[in-house]
Amino acid sequence: MKFENGGEEGVPRTFIRCTDPEMPFSGIRDHAMFAKEHPAWRYEELATGHDAMVTEPQACADLILAAARSS
């Protein structure tokens, strides 16, 4: 997301990577590695597929709540 008038500075960011199975698109992996290495991002992994909200709803909710609380 890019704000036309700025404003994204200081906004907390969390990347939740679903790893089992991992999405086959290399672009996802590139974004995940960027987030993992960038100090402005919080990086988390969840051992489930892309539909984490269906397959692991509690774990998914826990990560989202933890991200919200850390901001």
Order of alpha helices (4+ residues) and beta strands (2+ residues): beta-alpha-beta-alpha-alpha
